């Protein structure tokens, strides 16, 4: 089944509001508003669960004597699955800002160099992407895989496709639209919001049933 487009999502909600469909999201004030509400609802659904459709692997290649790297394209809302040093064949460990600072300070004027064991997210680039520090300071080129859940950018073009489950996003945006417009004798905003919550819970239950291993914890 094809992924829903931004325009299809907006028109689905307009139909539920008993409003005319549009040929582009930017056609009129109402369709633009509904487009904003679709993105608001999409963001809430994305944040509600670790959706498999949002998984991505970002590759960072280190260089000698450089410990800070920008993770291009991840933004700031991602969630970490794991970080793996492919060159050294080892899992990297998350370190707090304080502990990583302590490692650098303890090392004195010449920080320890070698194969990185630790990582810590530290600041953002001018483009708004998260930066990461690694330690020890790399002595050369090593490939590090950052396995992440990365939310989509906002939908903007009519043809943009959405990855997360469609129904909760539509119902969440519809509930928001009813709040904006006020009650008109149809479905109330509270009823629509209850349908959204039930739909989101169902989508999470269906997805989680496919990844039962994610609920299993073991000592590492």
C-alpha positions in Angstrom: 0.0 0.0 0.0 1.4 3.4 -1.0 2.3 5.9 1.6 -0.1 8.8 2.1 1.0 12.1 0.6 0.7 15.5 2.3 -2.1 16.5 0.0 -4.0 13.3 0.6 -3.8 13.7 4.3 -5.1 17.3 4.1 -8.0 16.3 1.9 -8.9 13.4 4.1 -9.3 15.9 7.0 -11.2 18.4 4.9 -13.7 15.8 3.9 -14.2 14.9 7.6 -14.8 18.6 8.3 -17.4 18.6 5.4 -15.2 21.0 3.5 -14.3 21.0 -0.3 -11.2 19.1 -1.2 -8.2 21.1 -2.6 -5.8 20.6 -5.5 -2.8 21.9 -3.4 -2.3 22.3 0.3 -1.5 26.0 -0.3 -4.9 26.6 -2.0 -6.6 28.5 0.7 -6.4 29.6 4.4 -8.2 26.5 5.7 -6.1 24.0 3.7 -2.9 25.8 4.9 -4.2 25.6 8.5 -5.0 21.9 8.1 -1.5 21.3 6.7 0.0 22.8 9.8 -2.2 20.6 12.0 -1.1 17.5 10.0 2.5 18.3 10.8 1.7 19.0 14.5 -0.1 15.6 14.7 2.7 13.8 12.8 5.3 15.1 15.2 3.3 13.9 18.2 2.8 10.4 16.7 6.5 10.2 15.8 7.5 11.1 19.4 5.0 8.6 20.9 6.9 5.4 19.9 10.1 4.1 18.4 8.7 3.4 15.0 10.6 1.0 12.8 9.9 3.2 9.7 12.0 6.0 11.3 15.2 3.9 11.8 18.3 5.2 10.1 22.0 4.5 10.3 24.3 7.5 10.0 28.0 6.8 9.3 30.7 9.0 10.7 34.3 8.6 9.6 36.8 9.9 12.1 40.1 11.7 11.3 43.2 12.0 13.3 43.2 14.4 16.3 39.5 15.4 15.7 37.1 14.5 18.5 34.0 16.5 17.5 31.7 15.6 14.5 28.4 17.0 13.2 25.8 14.4 12.5 24.4 15.8 9.2 20.7 15.4 8.7 19.7 14.1 12.1 18.4 17.3 13.6 17.8 17.3 17.4 14.8 15.1 17.9 16.4 11.7 17.2 16.6 8.7 19.6 19.6 6.4 19.9 19.4 2.7 19.3 23.1 2.1 19.6 26.5 3.4 18.5 29.0 0.9 17.0 32.6 1.3 16.0 32.8 -0.8 12.9 36.5 -0.5 12.4 37.3 -1.6 16.0 34.4 -4.0 16.1 33.0 -2.8 19.4 30.0 -1.1 20.9 30.6 2.4 22.0 29.3 3.7 25.4 27.4 6.8 26.1 29.2 9.2 28.5 27.8 12.2 30.3 29.1 15.6 29.5 30.7 15.8 33.0 32.4 12.5 32.7 33.8 13.2 29.2 35.1 16.6 30.3 36.8 14.8 33.2 38.5 12.4 30.8 39.9 15.3 28.8 40.9 17.2 31.9 42.6 14.2 33.5 44.6 13.6 30.3 46.2 17.1 30.7 47.5 19.0 27.8 47.8 16.0 25.5 44.5 14.0 25.5 44.6 10.3 25.1 44.5 9.1 21.5 43.4 5.8 20.1 40.2 4.0 19.1 37.1 5.8 20.5 35.2 4.0 23.3 32.9 6.8 24.4 30.5 9.3 22.8 28.6 12.3 24.1 26.2 14.6 22.2 27.5 18.1 22.6 25.9 21.1 20.9 24.5 21.7 17.4 25.9 22.8 14.1 24.9 26.0 12.3 22.5 23.8 10.3 20.8 22.7 13.5 22.2 19.1 13.5 23.5 17.5 16.7 27.3 17.3 17.3 29.0 14.4 19.0 32.3 14.2 20.9 34.2 10.9 21.0 37.0 9.7 23.3 39.8 8.8 23.2 40.6 11.3 20.4 40.8 9.3 17.2 44.3 8.5 16.0 43.1 8.0 12.4 40.2 7.0 10.2 37.6 4.8 11.9 34.0 4.2 10.8 31.3 4.7 13.5 27.7 3.7 12.9 25.0 5.7 14.7 21.9 3.6 14.6 19.0 6.0 15.4 15.3 6.8 15.2 15.1 10.0 13.1 11.8 11.8 12.7 10.9 13.0 9.2 11.2 16.7 8.3 8.0 18.6 8.2 5.8 17.7 5.2 5.8 20.7 2.8 5.3 19.6 -0.8 2.0 18.2 -1.9 3.7 15.0 -3.0 5.7 14.5 0.3 4.9 11.0 1.7 4.5 10.3 5.4 6.2 7.3 7.0 4.4 6.9 10.4 0.9 5.3 10.7 -1.7 7.3 8.8 -4.8 6.9 10.9 -3.6 8.4 14.2 -2.1 11.3 12.4 -5.3 12.0 10.6 -7.4 11.7 13.7 -5.0 13.8 15.8 -5.1 16.6 13.1 -8.9 16.3 12.8 -9.3 16.8 16.6 -7.1 19.9 16.4 -9.1 21.2 13.5 -12.3 20.8 15.5 -10.9 22.8 18.4 -9.9 25.6 16.0 -13.3 25.7 14.3 -15.5 25.0 17.3 -18.4 22.5 17.6 -20.8 22.4 14.6 -23.2 19.6 15.5 -20.9 16.8 14.2 -18.2 14.9 16.1 -16.9 16.9 19.1 -13.2 17.6 19.6 -13.1 15.5 22.7 -14.7 12.6 20.9 -12.2 13.0 18.1 -9.3 13.2 20.5 -10.5 10.0 22.2 -10.5 8.3 18.8 -7.0 9.6 18.1 -5.7 8.1 21.4 -7.3 4.8 20.7 -5.9 4.7 17.2 -2.4 5.6 18.4 -2.6 2.9 21.1 -3.7 0.3 18.5 -0.9 1.3 16.1 1.7 1.0 18.8 0.3 -2.4 19.9 0.4 -3.7 16.3 4.0 -2.4 15.8 5.3 -3.7 19.1 3.9 -7.2 18.5 6.4 -7.4 15.5 9.4 -6.5 17.6 9.0 -8.5 20.9 12.8 -8.6 21.2 12.7 -4.8 22.0 11.0 -5.6 25.3 13.6 -8.1 26.4 16.4 -6.8 28.6 19.7 -8.5 29.2 23.0 -7.6 30.9 25.7 -6.3 28.5 
